[in-house]
């Protein structure tokens, strides 16, 4: 009887965990454009991750990065701008074909 209860507890845990993983894999929602907003500059660059060299999983060392620059970036080089990092595969995805 104890083995049967343990078995069903494990099965229930696995089902719950797999459901949570599926729920976490959602598509990035792109908000609609804001009317009359100033345009931004979008650059697609590659960054070499020195710390990824020789990694055991064989992950790519060069990574795609999408950079969004505010409208005043090129004219006001001495200004500090806030930075937001979107971690690919966490809540955002980089589709380099769109840029």
N, C-alpha and C positions, 0 to 999 in steps of 0.2 A: 504494500500500500504506500509506503514512504517513497519507494522508487518511482511509482506512477505519479505521485504528486510532484516529485522533483522533476520528472520528465516534462510534465505539463507546465511547470513554472519556467523551465528553460525555454520551451517552445514559445510561450507567451512573451518572454523577454526578447527572444530573437525576432519575433514578429513586430514587437513594439519598436525595437532598435532599427529594423530595416525600414519601417514606416517613417521614422524620424529622418533617416538618411535620404529617402525619396523626397520628403517634404523640403529638405534643405536644398535640393537640386532644382531651383526655380529659375526661370528665365529672367534676365535683366529687363526691367520695365523702363522704357525710354519716355521721359515726359515730353509733352508737346512744346513746341517753340513758344517763347514769350514774345508777344507783339511789341515791335519797336525797340527790342533789345539790341545793344551794340554787339556786333559780331566778334567772335573770339578767333584766335589762330589755333589751329590744330596741327600738331606735328607728330609724325610717326617715326620713332627712333628705335635703335637697338642698343641695349646696354649689355656689356660683357660682365658676367658675374664671376669674378676671380674665385670666390669661395665655392663655386659649383664645379670648378675644374677637377676632373677625376672622381666625381661623385659616384657612389656605388650603384645608383639606380640608372645611371646613364642619362640623366636629365640634361636638356639643352643648356649650354653655358651662356649663349647669347639669347636675351629675352626681348620681346617686343614691348615697347612702352608707348602709350598714347599720352601726349602732353597737351593740355589745354592752357593757352596763354591769354590773359585778359586783354581787352582792347588797348589799354595804355602801356602794355609791356615794352613795346619797341620805342616808345617816345619818352618813357620815364624809367631809365635804367637804374637810377639810384634808389628807387622805391622798393621796400620789402613787401612781398606778396605772401599771403597764406598758402599753404600747400595741403592738398588732400591726396592721400595715397589710396588707390583702390587695388586691393589684392586680388589678382586673377584667380578665379576658381572659388573665391569665398562668397562674395555677393555681386561680383561684377565679372564680365568676361571681355576680353580684347579680341575683336574681330578685325584684324589688320586689313582685310579686304575692303572694309568700308572707308578706309582713310587713305 
